[in-house]
Amino acid sequence: MSLHQQLELLVAKTELTVSPKQIDQLVGYVELLNKWNKAYNLTSVRNPSDMLIKHIMDSIVVSPHLEGQRFIDVGTGPGLPGVPLAIMNPDCEFFLLDSLGKRIRFIKQVLHELKVENVTPVLSRVEEFQPEQKFDAVLSRAFASMTDMVNWCRHLPKDDSGVFMALKGQVAQEEVAQLPDWCSVISVKPLIVPELDGERHLVILQDQD
């Protein structure tokens, strides 16, 4: 079965609407990730079929929860969840930030080859990045702890309305308890990722000061 067919079957198990062009771009991203991975070691997932589940589906299930126009994916790695979300939301603006040059080079190649025009790659450490405009949401699935994420990224969301969105497996109460006083969890949304073993959650946090 082709990657296109596999992805269409996975999408059919969700409520998501994905156009043929978006399917093409998402599969193209997996093919590029697989090709570059051999030299650049961008992900520990080696099999393209597994990438569809663990990278593409795991990212795009967040799409219905995005509110606003401007998003930043911090610690994006090879562009996750930012590239799949940008493909799913062509009318929104995505900044993909990482401190490793090879990852940003890969993302630039992806944008060029797949003609994705709503992404700005940023080579920087997150605490040093000062955007001209702040963001509706700060996304990440890379941070070890939500405390690190909100502390290092506090300068990025819009002052009154911006949120942090952390993609997590299980949500441990002790991790929530360690959050700084100024930050609180607004909601925890269970994410259903077809054929993925283990729990996935989207934790939405906001600066209450």
VOSEVO-554780 format. One record per residue: residue in one letter; x, y, z of N, C-alpha, C in turn. Coordinates in pm, 1 decimal, padded with zeros to 6 digits. Layout:
<nodes>
("A", (X, Y, Z), (X, Y, Z), (X, Y, Z))
...
</nodes>
This chain:
<nodes>
("M", (00084.4, -00119.7, 00000.0), (00000.0, 00000.0, 00000.0), (00088.4, 00125.4, 00000.0))
("S", (00051.1, 00224.5, -00080.0), (00133.6, 00345.2, -00088.8), (00117.4, 00430.9, 00037.2))
("L", (00211.7, 00520.6, 00057.3), (00201.5, 00614.0, 00170.8), (00075.8, 00700.0, 00158.9))
("H", (00041.1, 00738.0, 00035.8), (-00081.7, 00816.2, 00014.3), (-00203.7, 00739.2, 00066.8))
("Q", (-00213.8, 00612.5, 00027.7), (-00328.2, 00531.4, 00070.8), (-00328.5, 00513.2, 00222.9))
("Q", (-00208.9, 00488.7, 00278.7), (-00200.4, 00471.0, 00424.4), (-00248.1, 00596.5, 00497.2))
("L", (-00202.8, 00713.7, 00448.6), (-00241.1, 00837.9, 00514.9), (-00391.2, 00863.9, 00500.2))
("E", (-00445.6, 00835.8, 00382.4), (-00590.5, 00854.6, 00363.0), (-00670.6, 00766.5, 00458.3))
("L", (-00625.9, 00643.5, 00479.3), (-00695.0, 00552.6, 00572.2), (-00686.9, 00604.2, 00716.1))
("L", (-00570.2, 00656.3, 00753.7), (-00554.0, 00710.2, 00889.5), (-00643.5, 00832.5, 00910.5))
("V", (-00644.7, 00921.5, 00812.2), (-00727.6, 01042.6, 00821.7), (-00875.6, 01005.9, 00831.2))
("A", (-00914.5, 00900.5, 00759.3), (-01055.2, 00857.8, 00759.2), (-01102.9, 00814.1, 00898.1))
("K", (-01007.5, 00781.8, 00985.2), (-01044.1, 00740.2, 01122.3), (-01058.9, 00860.3, 01215.3))
("T", (-01046.1, 00980.1, 01163.0), (-01058.8, 01101.8, 01243.4), (-01171.3, 01187.9, 01186.5))
("E", (-01194.9, 01302.4, 01249.7), (-01293.3, 01398.7, 01199.1), (-01227.6, 01501.9, 01107.3))
("L", (-01098.7, 01486.4, 01080.0), (-01024.9, 01588.0, 01004.5), (-01063.9, 01587.2, 00856.5))
("T", (-01060.1, 01706.1, 00796.4), (-01078.1, 01718.8, 00651.9), (-00942.2, 01753.4, 00592.2))
("V", (-00892.1, 01666.6, 00505.0), (-00760.5, 01687.7, 00444.7), (-00776.1, 01676.3, 00293.3))
("S", (-00739.4, 01782.4, 00221.7), (-00756.9, 01784.7, 00075.7), (-00651.6, 01696.8, 00008.1))
("P", (-00676.4, 01657.6, -00118.5), (-00575.3, 01580.2, -00192.1), (-00440.3, 01651.7, -00196.5))
("K", (-00440.9, 01784.1, -00213.8), (-00314.4, 01859.3, -00216.4), (-00243.7, 01847.3, -00081.3))
("Q", (-00319.7, 01856.2, 00027.8), (-00258.5, 01845.3, 00160.8), (-00202.8, 01704.4, 00183.8))
("I", (-00276.2, 01603.6, 00139.1), (-00224.3, 01465.7, 00147.8), (-00090.8, 01455.7, 00073.3))
("D", (-00086.3, 01512.2, -00047.2), (00038.3, 01510.5, -00126.7), (00152.7, 01576.3, -00050.2))
("Q", (00125.0, 01692.6, 00010.0), (00230.2, 01765.7, 00080.9), (00275.0, 01690.9, 00206.5))
("L", (00180.7, 01633.6, 00278.4), (00215.3, 01560.3, 00401.2), (00298.8, 01436.3, 00368.7))
("V", (00260.8, 01366.5, 00263.4), (00339.0, 01249.6, 00220.5), (00475.5, 01295.3, 00169.0))
("G", (00478.3, 01405.9, 00095.0), (00605.6, 01460.0, 00046.6), (00699.2, 01493.4, 00161.4))
("Y", (00642.7, 01546.4, 00268.5), (00723.7, 01577.8, 00387.0), (00784.4, 01450.1, 00446.1))
("V", (00704.7, 01344.9, 00457.3), (00755.1, 01217.1, 00509.9), (00865.9, 01161.9, 00419.2))
("E", (00846.2, 01173.0, 00288.8), (00948.6, 01121.2, 00196.0), (01079.6, 01198.4, 00209.5))
("L", (01070.2, 01329.9, 00225.4), (01191.1, 01410.7, 00245.2), (01256.6, 01380.7, 00380.3))
("L", (01173.8, 01364.7, 00481.8), (01226.0, 01334.2, 00615.4), (01299.5, 01200.6, 00613.2))
("N", (01242.0, 01104.3, 00545.3), (01304.4, 00972.5, 00534.4), (01437.0, 00981.3, 00458.1))
("K", (01438.1, 01060.3, 00350.2), (01558.9, 01073.7, 00267.3), (01671.7, 01143.2, 00344.8))
("W", (01638.0, 01255.1, 00408.1), (01739.7, 01332.7, 00480.3), (01782.8, 01264.9, 00610.2))
("N", (01694.4, 01183.3, 00664.0), (01721.4, 01121.6, 00793.8), (01846.0, 01033.8, 00790.1))
("K", (01871.2, 00974.5, 00673.9), (01985.3, 00883.0, 00661.4), (02118.0, 00955.5, 00687.2))
("A", (02126.1, 01080.7, 00643.3), (02250.3, 01157.0, 00661.8), (02246.0, 01248.8, 00784.3))
("Y", (02126.9, 01302.2, 00813.7), (02117.4, 01408.8, 00913.9), (02067.4, 01361.8, 01050.5))
("N", (02013.9, 01238.9, 01055.1), (01962.3, 01185.0, 01181.3), (01863.6, 01281.1, 01247.5))
("L", (01754.0, 01309.8, 01176.7), (01656.2, 01409.9, 01221.5), (01551.2, 01352.0, 01315.3))
("T", (01527.8, 01220.7, 01305.5), (01427.2, 01156.2, 01389.8), (01468.2, 01012.2, 01415.9))
("S", (01429.4, 00961.6, 01532.8), (01459.7, 00821.5, 01564.5), (01362.2, 00726.5, 01495.3))
("V", (01254.6, 00780.4, 01439.5), (01157.2, 00697.2, 01365.8), (01213.9, 00673.8, 01225.8))
("R", (01238.2, 00547.8, 01193.1), (01308.8, 00515.0, 01068.3), (01214.1, 00475.9, 00954.9))
("N", (01098.3, 00428.9, 00987.1), (01008.4, 00372.0, 00886.7), (00904.3, 00476.4, 00844.0))
("P", (00893.2, 00504.0, 00712.1), (00797.9, 00606.7, 00667.1), (00652.8, 00579.9, 00710.0))
("S", (00612.4, 00452.9, 00714.8), (00475.4, 00422.7, 00760.0), (00456.2, 00463.7, 00905.9))
("D", (00559.8, 00441.3, 00986.6), (00553.5, 00483.2, 01127.2), (00554.0, 00635.3, 01138.7))
("M", (00627.6, 00700.9, 01047.1), (00629.3, 00848.2, 01048.8), (00489.1, 00905.3, 01026.2))
("L", (00412.1, 00839.1, 00940.7), (00274.7, 00886.2, 00915.3), (00194.6, 00890.6, 01044.3))
("I", (00213.4, 00789.9, 01129.3), (00138.0, 00783.5, 01254.9), (00200.7, 00873.0, 01361.1))
("K", (00331.7, 00853.6, 01383.3), (00397.2, 00917.3, 01498.9), (00430.5, 01064.3, 01475.8))
("H", (00440.9, 01104.2, 01349.6), (00476.1, 01243.7, 01319.9), (00361.2, 01320.2, 01254.6))
("I", (00303.9, 01264.3, 01148.0), (00199.8, 01338.9, 01075.1), (00068.3, 01340.4, 01153.9))
("M", (00015.1, 01223.3, 01183.3), (-00113.7, 01219.2, 01253.7), (-00102.1, 01281.2, 01392.8))
("D", (00008.5, 01254.0, 01459.7), (00029.3, 01307.2, 01594.2), (00032.6, 01459.9, 01593.4))
("S", (00072.0, 01518.5, 01480.1), (00074.4, 01664.8, 01468.0), (-00061.3, 01720.4, 01424.5))
("I", (-00119.7, 01662.3, 01320.0), (-00238.9, 01726.6, 01261.5), (-00363.6, 01711.4, 01347.9))
("V", (-00365.0, 01617.7, 01442.5), (-00481.8, 01609.3, 01531.8), (-00493.8, 01733.8, 01620.7))
("V", (-00387.1, 01812.9, 01627.6), (-00391.1, 01937.4, 01705.2), (-00463.9, 02048.8, 01628.8))
("S", (-00472.7, 02032.3, 01497.2), (-00523.2, 02139.4, 01410.9), (-00658.4, 02198.1, 01453.5))
("P", (-00758.3, 02115.1, 01490.2), (-00888.0, 02172.0, 01528.3), (-00881.9, 02259.1, 01654.8))
("H", (-00774.4, 02247.8, 01730.5), (-00764.3, 02322.3, 01856.8), (-00691.4, 02456.0, 01841.1))
("L", (-00641.2, 02483.7, 01721.1), (-00569.5, 02610.0, 01699.4), (-00669.0, 02724.8, 01687.3))
("E", (-00642.7, 02831.8, 01762.0), (-00725.4, 02952.2, 01751.5), (-00633.9, 03070.8, 01728.6))
("G", (-00662.4, 03149.1, 01623.9), (-00579.7, 03264.8, 01593.0), (-00514.0, 03251.2, 01457.3))
("Q", (-00412.8, 03336.1, 01432.6), (-00347.8, 03343.3, 01301.5), (-00197.8, 03319.5, 01307.1))
("R", (-00135.7, 03352.9, 01421.7), (00011.3, 03347.8, 01430.9), (00054.3, 03244.9, 01534.5))
("F", (00138.0, 03151.9, 01490.4), (00180.5, 03043.7, 01578.9), (00331.2, 03027.0, 01571.1))
("I", (00390.7, 02985.6, 01681.4), (00532.8, 02951.6, 01679.9), (00550.0, 02812.6, 01740.3))
("D", (00628.8, 02731.4, 01671.2), (00662.1, 02596.6, 01717.1), (00806.2, 02603.0, 01767.6))
("V", (00823.7, 02592.1, 01898.0), (00956.6, 02607.3, 01958.7), (01020.3, 02470.3, 01978.4))
("G", (01150.5, 02461.3, 01946.1), (01216.9, 02330.7, 01949.4), (01156.1, 02239.6, 01845.0))
("T", (01137.0, 02293.6, 01725.3), (01060.7, 02224.9, 01621.2), (01129.5, 02099.4, 01568.1))
("G", (01262.5, 02087.0, 01590.7), (01333.6, 01970.5, 01536.7), (01327.1, 01972.8, 01384.7))
("P", (01281.9, 01863.0, 01323.8), (01271.7, 01862.4, 01177.1), (01142.8, 01928.6, 01126.5))
("G", (01072.2, 01999.9, 01216.0), (00949.8, 02069.2, 01173.6), (00822.7, 02008.3, 01228.2))
("L", (00829.5, 01957.5, 01350.5), (00713.9, 01890.4, 01411.1), (00674.2, 01955.9, 01543.2))
("P", (00547.3, 01991.7, 01559.4), (00433.5, 01969.2, 01469.3), (00414.1, 02077.6, 01363.7))
("G", (00510.2, 02172.4, 01352.3), (00485.9, 02293.7, 01275.0), (00460.0, 02274.1, 01126.5))
("V", (00539.7, 02190.1, 01058.4), (00519.8, 02174.0, 00914.1), (00383.7, 02110.5, 00883.3))
("P", (00347.5, 01997.4, 00946.3), (00215.1, 01942.0, 00917.9), (00101.0, 02039.3, 00951.2))
("L", (00114.0, 02114.3, 01060.2), (00008.4, 02209.2, 01095.6), (00000.8, 02324.4, 00995.9))
("A", (00116.0, 02367.7, 00945.2), (00116.6, 02474.3, 00844.3), (00050.3, 02426.0, 00714.6))
("I", (00076.1, 02300.8, 00678.8), (00011.1, 02242.9, 00559.6), (-00139.9, 02236.9, 00580.0))
("M", (-00182.1, 02203.5, 00700.2), (-00325.8, 02192.3, 00731.5), (-00394.4, 02328.5, 00740.5))
("N", (-00317.2, 02433.4, 00769.9), (-00375.2, 02567.1, 00792.8), (-00303.4, 02670.3, 00706.8))
("P", (-00325.4, 02665.6, 00573.6), (-00248.9, 02752.6, 00484.1), (-00277.7, 02901.6, 00503.7))
("D", (-00388.5, 02935.0, 00569.1), (-00421.0, 03076.8, 00590.9), (-00358.0, 03133.2, 00717.8))
("C", (-00290.8, 03048.7, 00794.3), (-00226.5, 03094.3, 00918.7), (-00075.2, 03106.7, 00895.8))
("E", (-00010.9, 03175.0, 00989.9), (00132.4, 03201.3, 00979.7), (00204.3, 03120.9, 01088.6))
("F", (00306.8, 03048.3, 01048.8), (00381.0, 02964.5, 01143.4), (00528.8, 03001.3, 01143.2))
("F", (00584.0, 03018.5, 01263.0), (00728.4, 03034.2, 01279.9), (00779.3, 02904.1, 01340.4))
("L", (00885.5, 02847.9, 01281.7), (00943.0, 02722.4, 01331.1), (01082.8, 02751.2, 01381.0))
("L", (01101.6, 02735.4, 01510.7), (01226.6, 02776.3, 01574.1), (01304.5, 02655.5, 01623.8))
("D", (01433.4, 02653.7, 01590.5), (01522.5, 02550.6, 01643.7), (01663.2, 02608.9, 01649.7))
("S", (01745.3, 02555.3, 01738.9), (01881.7, 02608.3, 01756.1), (01984.9, 02530.2, 01676.0))
("L", (01940.5, 02425.1, 01604.2), (02035.4, 02344.2, 01525.7), (02024.2, 02375.5, 01376.9))
("G", (02136.0, 02415.3, 01317.6), (02136.3, 02456.2, 01178.1), (02088.9, 02349.4, 01081.1))
("K", (02126.0, 02222.5, 01105.4), (02089.4, 02118.2, 01008.7), (01937.2, 02099.6, 01004.3))
("R", (01870.3, 02120.1, 01117.7), (01724.4, 02105.9, 01118.8), (01658.7, 02218.9, 01040.6))
("I", (01709.9, 02341.1, 01059.3), (01652.9, 02455.3, 00987.0), (01682.0, 02443.4, 00837.1))
("R", (01800.5, 02392.4, 00800.9), (01830.2, 02369.2, 00658.9), (01732.0, 02270.0, 00598.3))
("F", (01703.0, 02164.5, 00673.1), (01606.2, 02065.8, 00624.9), (01468.9, 02130.0, 00605.9))
("I", (01424.6, 02207.7, 00702.2), (01292.3, 02271.7, 00692.6), (01286.1, 02364.0, 00570.7))
("K", (01392.7, 02440.1, 00547.1), (01395.2, 02529.4, 00429.1), (01381.2, 02449.1, 00300.1))
("Q", (01447.0, 02334.9, 00294.7), (01436.3, 02249.6, 00176.1), (01293.6, 02198.3, 00159.0))
("V", (01231.4, 02157.4, 00269.0), (01092.3, 02110.2, 00266.2), (01000.2, 02219.3, 00212.1))
("L", (01014.0, 02339.8, 00264.3), (00926.8, 02450.6, 00222.8), (00943.3, 02477.1, 00074.1))
("H", (01068.5, 02470.6, 00028.3), (01097.6, 02495.6, -00112.8), (01036.9, 02386.4, -00200.8))
("E", (01060.8, 02260.7, -00164.7), (01016.1, 02150.3, -00251.5), (00865.3, 02131.2, -00248.8))
("L", (00803.1, 02154.7, -00135.1), (00658.3, 02131.0, -00123.1), (00577.1, 02257.6, -00145.7))
("K", (00647.4, 02370.2, -00172.4), (00581.1, 02498.9, -00196.6), (00487.9, 02537.5, -00081.2))
("V", (00541.2, 02527.7, 00039.4), (00468.3, 02571.9, 00159.5), (00512.4, 02716.3, 00186.5))
("E", (00417.0, 02809.3, 00183.3), (00454.4, 02951.0, 00183.0), (00418.7, 03025.0, 00311.3))
("N", (00365.0, 02954.0, 00411.2), (00319.8, 03022.6, 00533.2), (00407.0, 02989.5, 00654.3))
("V", (00534.2, 02954.2, 00626.5), (00627.0, 02917.3, 00734.2), (00751.8, 03005.0, 00728.8))
("T", (00793.9, 03053.9, 00844.5), (00921.3, 03124.8, 00859.1), (01012.5, 03042.3, 00949.0))
("P", (01120.9, 02984.2, 00895.6), (01214.1, 02910.0, 00980.6), (01303.8, 03007.9, 01057.5))
("V", (01329.3, 02978.1, 01183.9), (01410.1, 03066.9, 01268.5), (01520.0, 02984.2, 01335.0))
("L", (01645.6, 03020.1, 01306.3), (01758.7, 02954.6, 01372.0), (01797.6, 03038.8, 01493.7))
("S", (01760.8, 02991.7, 01611.6), (01784.5, 03070.4, 01733.4), (01757.7, 02983.4, 01855.1))
("R", (01815.8, 03025.3, 01966.8), (01771.3, 02969.9, 02094.6), (01644.0, 03043.5, 02132.6))
("V", (01550.3, 02971.7, 02191.7), (01418.0, 03031.4, 02214.1), (01424.7, 03154.8, 02303.8))
("E", (01513.1, 03151.5, 02405.6), (01517.1, 03263.9, 02499.4), (01577.2, 03389.5, 02435.8))
("E", (01645.7, 03372.0, 02321.6), (01708.6, 03486.4, 02253.7), (01623.2, 03542.1, 02139.7))
("F", (01516.9, 03473.0, 02105.1), (01435.5, 03515.4, 01990.1), (01335.8, 03622.6, 02033.2))
("Q", (01346.5, 03739.3, 01970.4), (01256.2, 03851.2, 02001.9), (01174.7, 03885.1, 01877.8))
("P", (01052.4, 03834.1, 01869.0), (00972.1, 03858.3, 01748.7), (00917.9, 04001.4, 01745.7))
("E", (00893.1, 04051.2, 01625.7), (00833.5, 04184.2, 01612.8), (00690.4, 04183.6, 01665.1))
("Q", (00619.7, 04074.3, 01639.5), (00482.0, 04059.2, 01687.4), (00473.2, 03932.0, 01769.5))
("K", (00389.0, 03934.2, 01871.7), (00374.7, 03813.6, 01954.3), (00275.0, 03716.3, 01891.2))
("F", (00258.8, 03600.9, 01955.4), (00187.6, 03489.7, 01891.6), (00057.5, 03454.1, 01964.1))
("D", (-00037.7, 03403.4, 01883.9), (-00162.8, 03354.2, 01942.7), (-00137.8, 03228.1, 02024.9))
("A", (-00043.1, 03146.8, 01978.5), (-00010.2, 03026.2, 02055.7), (00135.0, 02987.0, 02033.0))
("V", (00195.3, 02938.3, 02140.6), (00330.8, 02882.3, 02137.9), (00314.8, 02731.4, 02148.7))
("L", (00357.2, 02659.4, 02044.9), (00340.6, 02514.5, 02039.7), (00472.5, 02445.2, 02067.5))
("S", (00464.8, 02330.7, 02133.1), (00585.0, 02248.3, 02142.1), (00550.4, 02105.4, 02177.8))
("R", (00625.0, 02014.9, 02116.6), (00617.2, 01876.4, 02164.0), (00755.4, 01827.4, 02202.6))
("A", (00850.6, 01922.2, 02212.3), (00989.6, 01882.7, 02236.3), (01034.3, 01901.1, 02380.9))
("F", (00972.3, 01993.6, 02452.0), (01024.0, 02025.5, 02585.3), (01002.6, 01910.8, 02682.5))
("A", (01105.0, 01886.5, 02763.8), (01095.9, 01780.0, 02863.6), (00987.0, 01813.1, 02965.8))
("S", (00981.8, 01939.6, 03006.6), (00881.6, 01975.7, 03107.7), (00806.2, 02100.6, 03066.0))
("M", (00680.6, 02107.4, 03108.5), (00599.0, 02225.6, 03078.6), (00653.8, 02347.8, 03150.2))
("T", (00716.0, 02327.5, 03266.0), (00775.2, 02440.4, 03339.8), (00884.6, 02506.9, 03257.3))
("D", (00975.1, 02425.5, 03198.3), (01078.9, 02481.6, 03111.0), (01015.4, 02555.8, 02994.5))
("M", (00914.5, 02493.7, 02935.7), (00852.3, 02554.8, 02818.5), (00796.5, 02693.4, 02850.9))
("V", (00717.8, 02702.9, 02956.4), (00653.3, 02833.1, 02983.6), (00755.2, 02936.3, 03032.2))
("N", (00855.9, 02892.3, 03108.2), (00957.4, 02987.5, 03155.5), (01041.5, 03042.9, 03040.7))
("W", (01083.9, 02956.2, 02949.5), (01171.0, 02999.6, 02840.1), (01093.6, 03073.8, 02731.4))
("C", (00964.2, 03048.7, 02723.4), (00885.2, 03105.5, 02612.3), (00787.5, 03213.5, 02659.2))
("R", (00801.9, 03259.5, 02782.3), (00702.0, 03350.7, 02838.4), (00688.8, 03479.8, 02757.1))
("H", (00797.5, 03520.0, 02688.6), (00796.5, 03645.5, 02611.8), (00729.8, 03631.7, 02475.0))
("L", (00680.9, 03513.8, 02439.3), (00632.0, 03490.7, 02303.2), (00481.0, 03502.9, 02282.7))
("P", (00395.5, 03459.1, 02376.5), (00251.4, 03471.3, 02348.9), (00201.3, 03615.0, 02363.5))
("K", (00091.3, 03644.6, 02292.1), (00026.4, 03774.8, 02307.9), (-00013.4, 03795.0, 02453.7))
("D", (-00001.4, 03921.1, 02499.0), (-00013.0, 03948.8, 02642.8), (-00146.0, 03907.1, 02704.0))
("D", (-00255.8, 03935.6, 02636.2), (-00384.4, 03908.3, 02701.6), (-00446.7, 03776.8, 02656.3))
("S", (-00419.5, 03738.6, 02530.4), (-00494.3, 03625.2, 02474.0), (-00408.1, 03504.6, 02437.7))
("G", (-00275.7, 03522.6, 02433.8), (-00189.7, 03413.4, 02386.5), (-00185.5, 03295.7, 02483.0))
("V", (-00163.7, 03177.8, 02427.8), (-00158.1, 03056.1, 02510.1), (-00033.7, 02974.4, 02475.0))
("F", (-00001.3, 02883.7, 02565.1), (00099.8, 02780.3, 02539.7), (00024.6, 02650.6, 02510.4))
("M", (00071.7, 02576.2, 02411.0), (00009.5, 02446.8, 02379.7), (00118.1, 02340.3, 02380.6))
("A", (00113.2, 02254.7, 02481.1), (00214.5, 02150.4, 02496.9), (00156.2, 02015.8, 02455.3))
("L", (00223.4, 01949.1, 02361.2), (00181.2, 01813.8, 02321.8), (00251.5, 01715.1, 02413.0))
("K", (00173.1, 01637.7, 02484.5), (00227.9, 01547.5, 02585.6), (00169.6, 01407.9, 02567.0))
("G", (00235.2, 01312.1, 02630.4), (00176.6, 01179.1, 02640.5), (00076.2, 01181.8, 02755.1))
("Q", (00110.5, 01117.1, 02862.9), (00027.6, 01129.5, 02982.5), (00058.5, 01262.0, 03050.4))
("V", (-00039.0, 01317.1, 03118.0), (-00017.9, 01443.4, 03189.8), (-00006.0, 01410.8, 03338.4))
("A", (00115.3, 01428.0, 03389.6), (00140.2, 01393.6, 03529.8), (00101.3, 01510.4, 03619.9))
("Q", (00029.7, 01480.3, 03725.8), (-00012.9, 01586.3, 03818.8), (00105.9, 01658.0, 03880.5))
("E", (00214.9, 01583.3, 03905.2), (00331.6, 01649.9, 03966.8), (00393.3, 01752.0, 03871.6))
("E", (00382.9, 01724.9, 03740.5), (00434.9, 01822.0, 03643.4), (00350.0, 01949.3, 03644.9))
("V", (00220.3, 01933.1, 03654.3), (00129.7, 02048.8, 03664.9), (00157.7, 02125.7, 03793.7))
("A", (00181.8, 02051.6, 03902.2), (00206.3, 02114.8, 04033.0), (00334.4, 02197.5, 04033.8))
("Q", (00429.7, 02163.7, 03945.9), (00557.9, 02235.3, 03943.1), (00553.7, 02363.2, 03860.3))
("L", (00443.4, 02390.3, 03793.5), (00434.0, 02510.8, 03710.4), (00450.6, 02635.6, 03795.7))
("P", (00508.5, 02743.6, 03739.0), (00522.0, 02867.5, 03816.1), (00385.3, 02925.9, 03852.1))
("D", (00382.7, 03007.7, 03954.8), (00256.6, 03063.0, 04005.6), (00180.0, 03141.9, 03900.3))
("W", (00253.0, 03207.0, 03809.5), (00186.9, 03293.8, 03711.3), (00117.6, 03217.6, 03599.6))
("C", (00142.4, 03088.4, 03591.9), (00091.8, 03010.3, 03478.4), (-00008.6, 02906.5, 03524.8))
("S", (-00122.1, 02897.5, 03454.5), (-00215.2, 02791.4, 03491.2), (-00266.4, 02715.0, 03369.4))
("V", (-00306.6, 02591.8, 03395.3), (-00360.9, 02504.7, 03291.0), (-00505.8, 02545.6, 03266.2))
("I", (-00537.7, 02583.1, 03143.6), (-00676.3, 02619.1, 03109.6), (-00755.0, 02493.7, 03073.9))
("S", (-00692.3, 02405.3, 02996.7), (-00762.7, 02281.7, 02961.5), (-00663.8, 02174.0, 02920.0))
("V", (-00706.7, 02050.4, 02934.3), (-00630.6, 01934.3, 02888.7), (-00721.3, 01857.1, 02794.1))
("K", (-00680.1, 01847.5, 02668.8), (-00764.2, 01782.1, 02567.9), (-00701.2, 01649.1, 02527.7))
("P", (-00774.4, 01539.4, 02545.9), (-00722.3, 01411.6, 02497.7), (-00721.0, 01411.1, 02345.0))
("L", (-00611.2, 01364.2, 02287.1), (-00599.0, 01356.0, 02141.8), (-00606.7, 01209.8, 02099.3))
("I", (-00688.2, 01184.1, 01998.3), (-00699.1, 01047.4, 01947.8), (-00614.7, 01038.3, 01820.7))
("V", (-00505.8, 00962.9, 01828.2), (-00418.0, 00944.2, 01712.8), (-00434.2, 00800.1, 01664.8))
("P", (-00495.3, 00779.9, 01547.7), (-00519.7, 00642.8, 01500.4), (-00391.4, 00559.5, 01496.8))
("E", (-00402.5, 00439.5, 01550.8), (-00294.8, 00338.9, 01547.3), (-00171.6, 00376.5, 01629.3))
("L", (-00182.6, 00478.2, 01712.8), (-00069.0, 00513.0, 01799.3), (-00088.4, 00447.9, 01935.6))
("D", (00015.1, 00377.8, 01981.7), (00009.7, 00319.9, 02116.3), (00036.3, 00429.0, 02218.3))
("G", (-00038.1, 00425.5, 02327.5), (-00012.9, 00522.1, 02435.0), (-00102.5, 00644.5, 02424.0))
("E", (-00113.5, 00716.0, 02536.0), (-00200.5, 00832.9, 02543.0), (-00133.5, 00956.5, 02483.3))
("R", (-00214.1, 01046.6, 02429.0), (-00165.2, 01177.2, 02384.4), (-00261.3, 01283.2, 02436.0))
("H", (-00204.8, 01392.2, 02483.0), (-00287.2, 01502.8, 02533.2), (-00231.7, 01635.5, 02483.9))
("L", (-00321.0, 01730.5, 02468.1), (-00282.0, 01868.6, 02440.3), (-00312.8, 01949.2, 02565.7))
("V", (-00207.5, 02005.3, 02625.8), (-00225.1, 02085.3, 02746.9), (-00217.1, 02233.2, 02707.3))
("I", (-00323.2, 02307.4, 02737.6), (-00328.0, 02449.4, 02703.7), (-00309.1, 02529.6, 02832.7))
("L", (-00208.0, 02617.4, 02829.5), (-00171.2, 02693.9, 02949.7), (-00174.0, 02841.8, 02914.2))
("Q", (-00189.9, 02926.0, 03019.1), (-00190.6, 03070.5, 02996.5), (-00125.7, 03144.1, 03112.1))
("D", (-00062.1, 03255.7, 03075.8), (-00002.5, 03346.2, 03173.9), (-00115.6, 03424.8, 03240.8))
("Q", (-00129.8, 03409.3, 03371.8), (-00241.9, 03472.0, 03443.2), (-00205.2, 03606.2, 03505.3))
("D", (-00078.3, 03644.5, 03494.4), (-00037.7, 03772.9, 03556.9), (-00087.7, 03891.5, 03476.2))
</nodes>
